[in-house]
Amino acid sequence: MFIHTFMRTHCRLIKSGITTYTYTWNNILTAYSRRSGPLDAHKLFDEIPHRDSISWNSLIASYVSHGWHFSAWCLLKTMMRFGLLVDRYTLGSVLKSVANAVEVGFGRQLHALMMKTGLDQNVFSGSALLDVYAKCRVVEDAYLVFVFMPERNLVTWNSVISACVQVGQLEMALQLFDELEREELVPDEATFSSILTLVDKPDYYSLMLQLHTKIIKHCRVMDTAVYNATITAYSQCGSIVDAVQVFEGMGDVKDLVSWNSMMAAYAFHGIVVEAIKLFVRMQQLSIDQDMYTYTSVLSACFEHGKFWQGRALHGLVIKKGLDREVPVSNALIAMYIRYNDNCMIEDAVKCFNHMEVRDTISWNSILTGLSQNGLSEEALKFYCHMQSSHISIDHYAFSAVVRSCSDLAVFQLGQLVHGSILKSGFDLNEFVASSLIYMYSKCGFIESARRIFDYSNKESSVLWNSIIFGYAQHGQGQISVSLFSDMQKFEVKPDHITFVGVLSACSHIGLVEEGFAFLKSMESSYGIPLRMEHYACAVDLYGRAGRFNEAKELIESMPFEPDAMVWMTLLGACRVHGNIEMAIHVARHLLLLEPREHCTYVLLSNMYARFGMWDGRAMIQKAMRSRGVSKVPGWSWIEVNKKVHTFNAEDTFHPKALEIYDTLGILMDEMQMICHFPLTKAELFILDLD
């Protein structure tokens, strides 16, 4: 409606013959630029008989406001060829365009033009140039422009502080903030909101308190944007109590971002009950909830296993029509995929298939979920689907698919994926390299795993953990222990996973005292609290060495109740050493913790048979039948000529079953001969050659 008024005015001007006044034309051009767009504005521009700098500036501003950056730059060059003067308004528009396009090269050319024309001394042009360097993350140049400006305003200070914030230079941003106060300028919401984004660690809590004091001092406590940034900053500093106080103290100035910030804070700290209460409170107050609200509350349910609340929220998501929003769908997929349950994974896939638009997170969530939940074959098929759909494969996807290749021991496919990784340049990523190390060591190629480790960046514990585990699994525990020492030389801080690997290595090679020394040093020397898996490793350490009394004492000294993993580890040691009394004691605990776990029954039954205790064996078998527990057959597989062969005990379904059993018989005979008649080193060498 408004643009039609301009068109009528344009027609009257032409009809009346008043076409020579450039001022009138420029007014109409400005109206067309703002309301109709660059194309109509350019048509009118071509009709103006006498164009001046204002005409050019209006058209350039129209192109910039619509994001037509290259066209705006071409207009500037044409304007200069016509010999028209470039003023602060011209440069203001073009510099804004350069900043949005992040074209630092052209920005430097404009900087030279400014110095040539003296416009670098103008606060308006200087602030625009400063914004270019800030958005292009060239902080050093931004700071130099700032230093040499003869006049500065608050916008200028905010621009240079924002530049420091964008590259994570908190110290420099705070230094500039102090200088701003010394200049007796009052920081505004943009100043505080910018700095608060960098206050994101518990170490910064005291700094956060100081900043909050300054916010109150400068009377910015009523700015909603600063409130919201303060809630997030307190949360990331580890103080949910302060975040709640700020939120509740906002009164009527809360907006939707405020509620979402508080919801995200609860989700970040795993306070699921309060997150859901806040969500309900929003509904009671009829506050319109958006996709960020649902993403936060779903994330809280996902992180802390509140599945049924998440399922109920899924219903609300559908009711609100947010089920096709990408962030919400991704949160739903993450929630469902977390549970090691086929039905839940099917629900995650349904969410994925229901999405009209998917991003990389959507694809990676499904792939990673399938891989982590033991559905490795499905994960590999999904990876092929990603490739056929021309989805960009990133380091998360590569890491997941390599893990699936490891679990299935499909070495040749793993090599093909490794080739794709090298081609994509992700081989130096720590998580991808770690997965490759795991795959090669799992498939028996520990030397290849070591080569990947040697050529990788060793600054993270992730890679060290993988190679330590690799050597431990290959029975080369001494090398694992040596790698742990090298880790200290490289000043890489070990984590709880590192000690699981080292303890496992000590267990495999019988380094009982050394392993126990590592266990004791975890908390005292490295500040790592002992977890259940560390105690399980230590129990295995004592159990393998036959030191059952010490293993039992260690279990009794645990600060928490031992889980099934700890008792099953001790039961396995009892089987190896034939300690039937201890096995019966351990089995009682296991049958209480996991009455449907078949391994306990089978191990104890076999031990009864081994010692001729047939009544005990019969009792175990009767208990299995009455509880409906059956032995799950173990499967093995091998990849030969790009084909995976699977089989279980006494399997006869393989087409070459007869040949396989004949070969196994020959191998068993040879093993018995070696056991009864020890061969010399020369004979063993000849046998290896054969």
C-alpha positions in Angstrom: 0.0 0.0 0.0 2.8 2.4 1.0 4.8 1.7 -2.2 1.8 2.6 -4.3 1.8 6.0 -2.8 5.4 6.5 -3.9 4.5 5.4 -7.4 1.7 7.8 -7.6 3.9 10.6 -6.4 6.5 9.6 -9.0 3.9 9.7 -11.8 2.7 13.2 -10.7 6.3 14.5 -10.7 6.8 13.3 -14.3 3.4 14.6 -15.4 4.1 18.0 -13.9 7.4 18.3 -15.6 9.3 18.8 -12.3 12.1 16.4 -13.3 15.2 18.5 -13.0 15.3 18.7 -9.2 17.8 16.1 -8.0 16.6 16.5 -4.4 13.1 15.4 -5.4 14.5 12.4 -7.4 16.6 11.4 -4.4 13.6 11.4 -2.1 11.7 9.1 -4.4 14.8 6.9 -4.9 15.2 6.5 -1.2 11.5 5.5 -0.9 11.9 2.9 -3.7 15.1 1.6 -2.1 13.5 1.0 1.3 10.1 -0.3 0.1 10.4 -1.8 -3.4 14.0 -3.2 -3.5 17.2 -2.7 -5.5 15.8 -3.6 -9.0 13.1 -1.0 -9.0 15.4 1.5 -7.3 18.0 0.9 -10.0 15.5 1.5 -12.8 14.5 4.9 -11.2 18.2 5.7 -10.7 18.8 5.3 -14.4 16.1 7.8 -15.1 17.6 10.6 -12.9 19.0 13.2 -15.2 21.5 14.7 -12.7 22.8 12.2 -10.2 24.8 13.3 -7.2 26.6 11.4 -4.4 23.3 11.1 -2.5 21.7 9.3 -5.4 24.6 6.8 -5.5 24.6 6.4 -1.7 20.9 5.6 -1.7 21.2 2.9 -4.4 24.3 1.4 -2.7 22.5 1.3 0.6 19.6 -0.5 -1.1 21.9 -3.2 -2.5 23.6 -3.6 0.9 20.4 -3.9 2.9 19.2 -6.7 0.6 22.6 -8.6 0.8 23.7 -8.0 -2.8 27.2 -7.3 -1.7 29.1 -7.7 -5.0 26.7 -5.5 -6.8 27.1 -2.8 -4.2 30.9 -3.0 -4.5 30.6 -2.6 -8.3 28.4 0.5 -7.9 31.1 2.0 -5.6 33.8 1.4 -8.3 31.5 2.9 -11.0 30.8 5.9 -8.8 34.5 6.5 -8.3 35.2 6.2 -12.1 32.6 9.0 -12.6 34.8 11.2 -10.3 32.2 11.5 -7.5 33.4 12.0 -4.0 33.1 9.1 -1.6 31.9 10.3 1.8 31.3 8.7 5.2 27.8 7.6 4.2 29.1 5.8 1.1 31.8 4.0 3.1 29.4 3.3 5.9 27.2 1.2 3.7 30.0 -0.5 1.8 32.0 -1.3 5.0 28.8 -2.8 6.5 28.5 -5.0 3.4 32.2 -6.1 3.6 31.7 -6.9 7.3 28.7 -9.1 6.6 30.4 -10.8 3.6 33.6 -11.3 5.8 35.8 -10.1 2.9 38.9 -8.8 4.8 40.8 -8.3 1.5 38.4 -5.8 0.1 38.2 -4.2 3.6 41.9 -3.5 3.5 41.5 -1.8 0.1 38.8 0.4 1.6 41.0 1.1 4.5 43.6 2.5 2.1 41.0 4.6 0.4 39.9 6.0 3.8 43.4 7.0 4.6 43.9 8.6 1.2 40.7 10.7 1.6 41.1 11.4 5.3 38.0 9.6 6.3 39.9 7.4 8.7 39.7 10.3 11.1 35.9 10.2 11.0 34.3 8.4 14.0 31.5 7.1 11.8 33.7 5.6 9.1 36.3 4.5 11.6 33.7 2.5 13.6 32.5 0.8 10.4 36.1 -0.1 9.5 36.6 -1.4 13.0 33.5 -3.6 12.6 34.9 -5.1 9.4 38.1 -6.2 11.1 36.2 -7.4 14.1 33.8 -9.6 12.1 36.7 -10.9 10.0 38.4 -11.9 13.3 41.5 -9.8 12.6 41.8 -8.5 16.1 45.2 -6.9 15.8 44.1 -4.7 12.9 40.9 -3.9 14.7 42.8 -2.8 17.7 45.2 -0.6 15.7 42.3 1.2 14.0 40.8 1.7 17.4 44.1 3.1 18.9 44.6 5.6 16.1 41.1 6.9 16.0 41.1 10.6 17.2 37.6 10.3 18.6 35.8 7.3 20.0 32.3 6.6 21.1 30.6 3.8 22.9 29.9 2.0 19.6 33.6 2.0 18.9 34.5 0.6 22.3 31.9 -2.1 21.9 33.2 -3.1 18.5 36.7 -3.6 19.6 35.6 -5.5 22.8 33.4 -7.7 20.6 36.3 -8.4 18.3 38.3 -9.7 21.3 35.3 -11.8 22.4 34.9 -13.4 19.0 38.4 -14.9 19.1 38.1 -15.8 22.8 40.5 -13.2 24.2 38.8 -12.6 27.5 41.8 -10.9 29.2 42.1 -8.3 26.4 38.4 -7.7 26.5 38.5 -7.1 30.2 41.5 -4.7 29.8 39.5 -2.7 27.3 36.5 -2.7 29.6 38.6 -1.1 32.4 40.0 1.5 29.9 36.4 2.3 28.9 35.4 3.0 32.5 38.5 5.2 33.0 37.3 7.2 30.0 34.2 7.8 32.1 32.0 6.2 29.5 29.0 4.1 30.8 29.0 0.6 29.3 25.7 -0.5 27.9 23.9 -3.9 27.5 25.9 -4.6 24.3 29.2 -4.3 26.3 28.1 -6.6 29.1 26.3 -9.1 26.9 29.4 -9.5 24.8 31.9 -10.1 27.7 29.5 -12.4 29.6 29.6 -14.9 26.7 33.2 -15.7 27.5 32.6 -16.3 31.2 32.0 -20.0 30.7 34.1 -21.9 33.3 33.9 -22.6 37.0 37.3 -20.9 37.3 35.6 -17.6 36.3 33.1 -17.5 39.1 34.8 -14.7 41.1 35.2 -12.7 37.9 31.4 -13.2 37.3 30.6 -11.8 40.7 32.7 -8.7 39.9 31.0 -8.2 36.5 27.6 -8.6 38.1 28.6 -5.9 40.6 29.5 -3.6 37.7 26.2 -4.3 35.9 24.4 -3.1 39.1 26.7 -0.2 39.5 26.1 1.1 36.0 22.3 0.7 36.4 22.1 -1.9 33.6 20.4 -4.4 35.9 17.1 -3.7 34.2 18.3 -4.6 30.7 16.6 -7.9 29.8 19.5 -8.9 27.4 22.0 -8.5 30.2 19.8 -10.4 32.7 19.7 -13.3 30.2 23.4 -13.3 29.6 24.0 -13.2 33.4 21.8 -16.3 33.9 23.8 -18.2 31.3 27.1 -17.0 32.6 26.4 -18.0 36.2 25.2 -21.4 35.0 28.4 -22.1 33.1 30.4 -20.9 36.1 28.8 -23.7 38.0 26.5 -21.6 40.2 22.9 -22.6 39.5 21.9 -20.9 42.8 23.0 -17.5 41.5 21.4 -18.1 38.1 18.0 -18.8 39.9 18.3 -15.7 42.0 18.9 -13.5 38.9 16.0 -15.2 37.1 13.6 -14.8 40.0 14.7 -11.2 40.6 13.8 -10.1 37.0 10.2 -9.7 37.9 8.0 -8.6 34.9 11.0 -7.9 32.5 11.4 -11.6 31.7 11.0 -12.5 28.1 11.0 -15.9 26.4 14.8 -15.9 26.2 14.9 -15.5 30.0 12.8 -18.6 30.5 14.8 -20.5 27.9 18.1 -19.5 29.5 16.9 -20.7 32.9 15.6 -24.0 31.3 19.0 -24.5 29.6 20.8 -23.9 32.9 18.8 -26.6 34.6 19.4 -29.0 31.7 23.1 -28.2 31.7 23.4 -29.1 35.4 21.1 -32.1 35.1 18.4 -30.8 37.5 15.6 -32.5 35.5 12.9 -32.1 38.2 13.3 -28.3 38.3 13.6 -28.1 34.5 10.2 -29.9 34.2 8.7 -27.7 37.0 9.8 -24.6 35.1 8.3 -26.0 31.9 5.0 -26.6 33.6 5.1 -23.1 35.2 5.5 -21.6 31.7 2.4 -23.4 30.6 0.4 -22.3 33.6 1.4 -18.6 33.0 0.4 -19.1 29.3 4.0 -18.2 28.1 4.3 -19.2 24.5 7.1 -21.9 24.3 9.3 -22.2 21.3 11.6 -24.9 19.9 14.4 -23.8 22.2 12.2 -24.4 25.2 11.5 -28.0 24.1 15.1 -28.6 23.1 16.3 -27.7 26.6 13.8 -29.8 28.5 14.2 -32.8 26.2 18.0 -32.5 26.6 17.5 -32.6 30.4 15.5 -35.8 30.1 18.0 -37.3 27.7 21.0 -36.7 29.8 19.6 -38.1 33.0 17.5 -41.0 31.9 14.0 -39.5 32.5 12.6 -41.4 29.5 8.9 -41.3 30.4 8.9 -37.6 30.9 10.6 -37.3 27.5 7.9 -39.5 25.9 5.2 -37.2 27.3 7.0 -34.2 26.0 7.2 -35.8 22.6 3.4 -35.8 22.6 3.4 -32.0 23.4 5.9 -31.4 20.7 3.6 -33.0 18.1 0.6 -31.1 19.5 2.5 -27.8 19.2 3.6 -28.6 15.6 7.3 -28.5 16.5 8.0 -32.1 15.6 9.5 -31.0 12.3 11.8 -28.4 13.7 15.3 -29.7 13.2 16.7 -28.9 16.8 13.7 -30.4 18.5 13.8 -33.6 16.3 17.5 -33.9 17.0 16.8 -33.7 20.8 14.2 -36.4 20.4 16.5 -38.6 18.4 19.2 -38.2 21.1 16.8 -39.0 23.8 15.5 -42.3 22.2 18.9 -43.4 20.9 20.4 -43.2 24.4 18.6 -46.4 25.6 20.1 -49.7 24.6 16.7 -51.0 23.5 15.6 -51.9 20.0 12.2 -50.3 20.4 13.7 -47.0 21.5 16.1 -47.0 18.6 13.2 -47.7 16.2 11.5 -44.6 17.7 14.6 -42.6 17.0 14.6 -43.8 13.4 10.9 -42.9 13.1 11.7 -39.4 14.2 14.5 -39.2 11.7 12.3 -40.4 8.8 9.6 -38.0 9.8 11.9 -35.0 9.4 11.4 -32.9 6.2 14.8 -31.2 6.7 17.8 -32.9 8.3 21.2 -31.5 9.2 24.5 -33.2 9.9 23.6 -33.7 13.6 20.5 -35.6 12.6 22.4 -38.1 10.4 25.3 -38.4 12.9 23.0 -39.0 15.8 21.4 -42.0 14.2 24.7 -43.4 13.0 26.4 -43.0 16.4 23.4 -44.4 18.2 23.3 -47.5 16.1 27.1 -48.0 16.5 27.0 -47.4 20.3 24.1 -49.7 20.9 25.8 -52.7 19.2 23.8 -52.5 16.0 27.0 -52.3 14.0 25.7 -54.0 10.8 22.8 -51.5 10.7 25.3 -48.7 11.3 27.3 -49.7 8.3 24.2 -49.9 6.1 23.2 -46.4 7.4 26.7 -45.1 6.5 26.2 -46.4 3.0 22.9 -44.6 2.9 24.6 -41.4 3.9 27.1 -41.7 1.1 24.4 -42.4 -1.5 22.5 -39.4 -0.2 25.6 -37.2 -0.7 25.7 -36.2 2.9 28.9 -34.6 4.0 30.8 -37.1 6.2 32.5 -35.4 9.1 34.8 -36.7 11.9 31.8 -37.8 14.1 30.5 -40.0 11.4 33.9 -41.4 10.5 34.6 -42.2 14.1 31.3 -44.1 14.5 31.6 -46.1 11.3 35.2 -47.1 12.1 34.0 -48.3 15.6 31.3 -50.4 13.9 34.0 -51.9 11.6 36.0 -52.8 14.7 33.0 -54.5 16.4 32.3 -56.6 13.4 36.0 -57.2 12.7 35.4 -56.3 9.0 39.0 -55.3 8.4 38.8 -54.8 4.6 35.8 -52.4 4.9 37.6 -50.6 7.7 40.6 -50.1 5.3 38.2 -48.6 2.7 36.8 -46.2 5.3 40.4 -45.4 6.3 41.1 -44.4 2.7 38.0 -42.1 2.7 39.3 -40.5 6.0 42.7 -39.8 4.4 41.0 -38.3 1.4 38.8 -36.1 3.5 41.7 -34.9 5.7 40.1 -36.2 9.0 43.0 -38.6 9.8 44.5 -36.0 12.2 41.3 -35.6 14.2 41.9 -37.2 17.7 38.6 -39.1 17.8 38.9 -40.5 14.3 42.6 -41.5 14.9 41.5 -43.1 18.2 38.9 -45.1 16.4 41.4 -46.2 13.8 43.9 -47.3 16.5 41.1 -49.3 18.1 40.1 -50.9 14.8 43.6 -52.0 13.8 44.4 -53.3 17.2 41.1 -55.2 17.5 41.7 -56.8 14.1 45.2 -57.9 15.1 47.3 -55.3 13.4 48.9 -53.6 16.4 51.9 -52.4 14.4 49.5 -50.4 12.1 47.7 -49.0 15.1 51.1 -47.8 16.5 51.9 -46.1 13.2 48.7 -44.2 13.3 49.5 -43.2 16.9 53.0 -42.1 16.1 51.8 -39.8 13.3 49.0 -38.3 15.3 48.9 -35.2 17.5 49.5 -36.6 21.1 48.2 -33.6 23.1 45.0 -35.4 24.1 44.5 -38.4 26.4 42.0 -39.9 23.9 44.8 -41.2 21.6 47.0 -42.4 24.5 44.1 -44.4 25.9 43.4 -46.2 22.6 47.0 -47.3 22.1 47.4 -48.3 25.8 44.2 -50.5 25.5 45.5 -51.9 22.2 48.8 -53.2 23.6 47.0 -54.5 26.8 44.6 -56.5 24.6 47.5 -57.9 22.7 49.1 -59.2 25.9 51.9 -56.6 25.7 51.2 -55.0 29.0 54.7 -53.9 29.5 54.5 -51.6 26.5 51.2 -50.2 27.9 52.9 -49.3 31.2 55.8 -47.8 29.3 53.3 -45.7 27.2 51.8 -44.4 30.4 55.3 -43.2 31.5 55.7 -41.5 28.1 52.4 -39.8 28.6 53.7 -38.1 31.7 56.8 -36.9 29.7 54.5 -35.4 27.1 52.6 -33.7 30.0 49.3 -35.2 28.9 46.9 -35.4 31.8 45.5 -39.0 32.2 41.8 -39.5 32.8 39.8 -42.3 34.4 39.8 -44.3 31.1 43.6 -44.2 31.0 43.8 -46.0 34.4 41.3 -48.6 33.2 43.8 -49.4 30.4 46.9 -49.4 32.6 45.2 -51.6 35.3 44.1 -54.0 32.6 47.6 -54.2 31.2 49.0 -54.9 34.6 46.4 -57.6 35.1 47.2 -59.3 31.8 50.9 -59.6 32.6 50.7 -60.3 36.3 52.1 -57.0 37.6 50.0 -57.1 40.8 52.0 -54.7 43.0 52.6 -52.2 40.2 48.9 -52.3 39.4 47.8 -51.7 43.0 50.3 -48.8 43.2 48.6 -47.2 40.1 45.2 -47.7 41.8 46.4 -46.0 45.0 48.0 -43.1 43.1 44.8 -42.2 41.1 43.2 -39.9 43.7 46.3 -38.8 45.6 48.6 -38.0 42.6 46.2 -37.3 39.8 43.0 -36.2 41.5 40.9 -38.9 39.7 38.3 -40.5 42.0 38.0 -44.3 41.7 35.0 -45.6 39.8 33.4 -49.0 39.7 35.4 -50.0 36.6 38.7 -49.3 38.4 37.7 -51.6 41.3 36.7 -54.3 38.7 40.2 -54.1 37.1 41.8 -54.3 40.5 39.7 -57.4 41.4 40.7 -58.9 38.1 44.3 -58.1 39.0 44.2 -60.0 42.2 41.9 -62.7 40.9 44.2 -63.6 38.0 47.1 -63.9 40.4 44.9 -66.2 42.6 45.0 -63.8 45.5 41.3 -64.1 46.4 41.5 -62.9 50.0 42.9 -59.5 48.8 40.3 -59.3 46.1 37.5 -59.9 48.6 39.0 -57.3 51.0 39.1 -54.8 48.2 35.5 -55.4 47.4 34.5 -54.9 51.0 36.5 -51.7 51.2 34.7 -50.1 48.3 32.8 -46.9 49.1 29.8 -48.0 47.1 28.0 -51.3 46.6 29.8 -53.5 44.0 27.8 -54.1 40.8 27.5 -57.2 38.7 30.6 -56.4 36.7 32.8 -56.6 39.8 31.4 -59.9 41.0 31.5 -61.4 37.5 35.1 -60.5 37.3 35.8 -62.4 40.5 33.7 -65.3 39.4 35.8 -65.6 36.2 39.0 -65.7 38.3 37.4 -68.4 40.5 36.8 -70.5 37.4 40.4 -70.1 36.2 41.8 -71.1 39.6 39.2 -73.7 40.5 38.1 -71.9 43.7 34.7 -73.5 44.0 33.9 -72.1 47.5 34.6 -68.5 46.5 32.6 -69.1 43.3 29.5 -70.2 45.2 29.8 -67.1 47.5 30.2 -64.8 44.5 27.4 -66.5 42.5 24.9 -65.7 45.3 25.6 -62.0 44.9 25.3 -62.2 41.2 22.0 -64.1 41.2 20.5 -61.4 43.5 21.8 -58.6 41.3 21.0 -60.1 37.9 18.9 -63.2 38.3 18.4 -63.6 34.5 22.0 -63.3 33.4 22.9 -66.7 31.9 26.7 -66.4 32.3 26.5 -66.9 36.1 24.5 -70.1 35.8 26.7 -71.5 33.1 30.0 -70.7 34.8 28.9 -72.2 38.2 27.4 -75.2 36.4 30.6 -75.9 34.6 32.6 -75.6 37.9 30.3 -78.1 39.6 30.8 -80.6 36.8 34.6 -80.0 36.9 34.7 -81.1 40.5 32.2 -83.9 40.1 29.6 -82.1 42.2 26.6 -83.3 40.1 23.9 -82.4 42.6 25.0 -78.8 42.5 25.1 -78.9 38.7 21.5 -80.4 38.6 20.3 -77.7 41.1 21.7 -74.9 38.8 20.1 -76.4 35.7 16.8 -76.7 37.5 17.0 -73.1 38.6 17.7 -72.0 35.0 14.6 -73.9 33.8 12.3 -72.6 36.5 13.4 -69.0 35.8 13.3 -69.4 32.1 17.0 -68.6 31.7 18.6 -70.2 28.7 22.2 -70.2 27.5 22.9 -67.7 24.8 25.1 -69.3 22.2 28.4 -67.4 21.4 28.9 -66.4 17.8 32.2 -65.9 16.0 32.8 -64.4 12.6 35.7 -63.9 10.2 36.1 -61.8 7.0 37.5 -63.6 4.0 37.6 -62.1 0.5 35.3 -59.3 1.5 32.7 -61.7 2.8 31.8 -62.2 6.5 31.4 -65.8 7.7 29.5 -66.3 11.0 29.3 -69.5 13.0 28.7 -70.8 16.6 29.6 -73.9 18.6 28.9 -77.2 16.7 27.5 -75.2 13.8 26.8 -77.3 10.7 25.1 -74.8 8.5 28.1 -73.3 6.8 28.5 -74.7 3.2 32.1 -75.7 4.0 31.4 -77.1 7.5 33.0 -80.5 6.8 36.3 -79.0 5.6 36.4 -76.6 8.6 35.9 -79.4 11.1 38.5 -81.6 9.3 41.0 -78.7 9.5 40.2 -78.1 13.2 40.8 -81.8 13.9 44.2 -81.6 12.3 45.1 -78.5 14.3 44.0 -80.1 17.5 46.1 -83.2 16.8 49.2 -81.0 16.2 48.5 -79.0 19.4 48.4 -82.3 21.4 51.6 -83.5 19.8 53.3 -80.2 20.8 52.0 -80.5 24.3 53.2 -84.1 24.7 56.4 -83.8 22.8 58.0 -80.3 23.2 59.7 -79.2 20.0 63.1 -77.5 19.7 63.4 -73.9 18.6 64.5 -75.1 15.2 61.4 -77.4 14.8 59.1 -74.6 15.9 60.7 -72.4 13.3 60.1 -75.0 10.6 56.5 -75.5 11.8 55.9 -71.7 11.5 57.2 -71.8 8.0 54.8 -74.6 7.0 
